[in-house]
Amino acid sequence: MKKLMLFLFIVPLITSSCKKEDPELFEMLYAENFTIPAGLNPFDTHYFLLKDIPVGTYLSARNLTPDMLKAINPKAASFINTFAGSANYDFLRDVSVRIYTDDINNSKELFYYDLVPENTGDNLGLIPSLADARAYLNGSVFNIEIRLNFKRAPLQNIETQFRFSLSAK
């Protein structure tokens, strides 16, 4: 009887704390290129700035502003070696991708990957954070900062395409 009472108490408690996620209204897709040079020092953090990325017409085509949405969250991202098979991303230790507008010190992490596995190929999927990027998409452009830490130096230049998507809710 005690077990039944405990069960009847815990089940509603668990199910009541489940929150429905807001449905996605549309997806915002982006692709930017950068080069990871060969021979970079593995003891330093390396920064790659992707500047003046157009927000696009995702919002204006729908007569929306970022403030009219509940959130714009990171959805998916990956580093893709433009010359497939020429180099892998297994030299990376961790990755952080941050969004900002004018002030690089006022940024939010959108994607990350801590402890990149040794068997990583020429396509590295990143993990989306729970950040809300609305504040950074009010203008016509935004900027991305990619922070890379290495396990070892890259042996050759790696032409990388950074593809990412944001989910507007």
C-alpha positions as CSV (number, residue, x, y, z in Angstrom):
1,M,0.0,0.0,0.0
2,K,2.8,2.4,0.8
3,K,4.4,1.7,-2.6
4,L,1.2,2.4,-4.3
5,M,0.8,5.7,-2.5
6,L,4.4,6.6,-3.3
7,F,3.8,5.8,-6.9
8,L,0.6,7.8,-7.1
9,F,2.4,10.8,-5.6
10,I,5.6,10.6,-7.7
11,V,4.0,10.1,-11.2
12,P,2.0,13.3,-11.2
13,L,5.0,15.2,-9.8
14,I,7.2,13.9,-12.7
15,T,4.7,14.5,-15.5
16,S,3.6,17.9,-14.3
17,S,7.2,19.2,-14.5
18,C,7.4,18.3,-18.2
19,K,7.1,21.5,-20.3
20,K,6.0,21.4,-23.9
21,E,8.6,22.9,-26.2
22,D,7.5,25.7,-28.5
23,P,7.0,24.5,-32.1
24,E,9.6,25.6,-34.7
25,L,8.1,28.3,-37.0
26,F,11.0,28.2,-39.5
27,E,14.7,27.4,-39.8
28,M,17.5,29.9,-40.6
29,L,20.3,28.3,-42.5
30,Y,23.8,29.7,-42.9
31,A,27.2,28.5,-44.4
32,E,30.5,30.3,-44.0
33,N,34.0,29.4,-45.0
34,F,37.3,29.7,-43.1
35,T,40.8,28.1,-43.2
36,I,42.5,26.4,-40.3
37,P,46.2,27.0,-41.2
38,A,48.8,24.2,-40.8
39,G,51.2,24.3,-37.9
40,L,49.3,26.4,-35.4
41,N,50.6,26.1,-31.8
42,P,48.6,23.5,-29.9
43,F,49.1,25.3,-26.6
44,D,47.2,28.4,-27.7
45,T,43.5,29.1,-28.2
46,H,42.9,30.0,-31.8
47,Y,40.2,32.5,-32.8
48,F,38.5,32.7,-36.2
49,L,36.2,35.6,-36.8
50,L,33.4,35.4,-39.4
51,K,32.3,39.0,-39.8
52,D,29.2,40.6,-41.4
53,I,27.1,37.5,-42.0
54,P,23.8,38.7,-43.5
55,V,20.8,37.9,-41.3
56,G,18.9,37.3,-44.5
57,T,15.2,37.7,-45.3
58,Y,14.1,35.0,-42.9
59,L,12.4,37.5,-40.6
60,S,11.5,40.4,-43.0
61,A,9.8,38.1,-45.5
62,R,7.4,37.1,-42.7
63,N,7.0,40.7,-41.5
64,L,8.7,39.7,-38.2
65,T,11.3,41.2,-35.9
66,P,13.3,39.1,-33.4
67,D,11.3,40.6,-30.5
68,M,8.1,39.1,-32.0
69,L,9.4,35.6,-31.6
70,K,9.6,33.6,-28.4
71,A,13.2,32.5,-29.1
72,I,15.8,31.9,-31.8
73,N,17.8,28.9,-30.7
74,P,20.8,27.0,-32.1
75,K,19.6,23.9,-33.9
76,A,22.5,22.2,-35.7
77,A,26.1,22.9,-36.8
78,S,29.0,21.2,-38.4
79,F,32.5,21.7,-39.7
80,I,32.9,20.2,-43.1
81,N,36.3,19.8,-44.8
82,T,35.8,21.3,-48.3
83,F,38.2,18.9,-49.8
84,A,36.7,15.7,-48.3
85,G,39.2,13.1,-47.3
86,S,42.2,15.4,-47.3
87,A,42.2,16.0,-43.5
88,N,40.3,15.0,-40.4
89,Y,39.2,17.1,-37.4
90,D,40.7,14.7,-34.9
91,F,43.5,17.2,-34.0
92,L,40.8,19.4,-32.2
93,R,40.4,19.2,-28.5
94,D,37.4,21.5,-28.1
95,V,35.4,24.0,-30.1
96,S,33.2,26.9,-29.0
97,V,31.2,29.0,-31.5
98,R,29.9,32.3,-30.2
99,I,27.6,35.0,-31.8
100,Y,28.1,38.7,-31.3
101,T,27.2,42.0,-33.1
102,D,29.6,44.9,-32.5
103,D,31.2,44.1,-29.1
104,I,33.0,40.8,-29.1
105,N,32.9,40.8,-25.3
106,N,29.1,40.7,-25.5
107,S,28.6,37.3,-27.0
108,K,26.7,34.1,-26.5
109,E,27.9,30.5,-27.1
110,L,25.7,28.9,-29.8
111,F,27.6,25.6,-30.4
112,Y,30.3,23.7,-28.7
113,Y,32.1,20.4,-28.6
114,D,34.3,19.4,-25.6
115,L,36.8,16.6,-26.0
116,V,36.5,15.9,-29.7
117,P,37.1,12.1,-30.2
118,E,40.2,10.8,-31.9
119,N,38.3,9.0,-34.6
120,T,36.7,12.2,-35.9
121,G,36.6,12.3,-39.7
122,D,36.3,15.2,-42.1
123,N,32.9,16.2,-40.9
124,L,32.5,17.3,-37.2
125,G,29.0,17.8,-35.9
126,L,28.7,20.4,-33.0
127,I,26.4,20.4,-30.1
128,P,23.8,23.2,-29.9
129,S,23.6,25.2,-26.6
130,L,20.3,26.5,-25.1
131,A,21.1,30.2,-25.9
132,D,18.6,32.6,-27.3
133,A,20.2,34.5,-30.2
134,R,17.3,37.0,-30.8
135,A,19.3,40.0,-29.4
136,Y,22.1,39.4,-32.0
137,L,19.8,39.3,-35.0
138,N,18.1,42.7,-34.8
139,G,20.4,44.3,-37.4
140,S,21.2,43.3,-41.0
141,V,24.4,41.4,-40.1
142,F,25.9,39.5,-37.2
143,N,29.4,38.0,-36.4
144,I,30.6,34.6,-35.4
145,E,33.7,33.9,-33.3
146,I,35.1,30.3,-33.5
147,R,37.4,29.3,-30.7
148,L,39.6,26.2,-31.3
149,N,41.9,24.4,-28.9
150,F,44.1,21.6,-30.4
151,K,45.4,18.3,-29.2
152,R,48.2,18.7,-31.7
153,A,49.0,21.1,-34.6
154,P,47.1,20.6,-37.9
155,L,49.5,19.1,-40.5
156,Q,48.0,20.9,-43.4
157,N,45.7,23.8,-44.2
158,I,42.1,22.8,-43.8
159,E,39.5,24.6,-45.9
160,T,36.4,24.4,-43.7
161,Q,32.8,25.2,-44.3
162,F,30.9,26.0,-41.1
163,R,27.2,25.2,-41.7
164,F,24.7,26.1,-39.0
165,S,21.1,26.5,-38.5
166,L,18.9,28.4,-36.0
167,S,15.4,27.5,-35.0
168,A,12.9,30.4,-34.8
169,K,10.1,29.7,-32.4
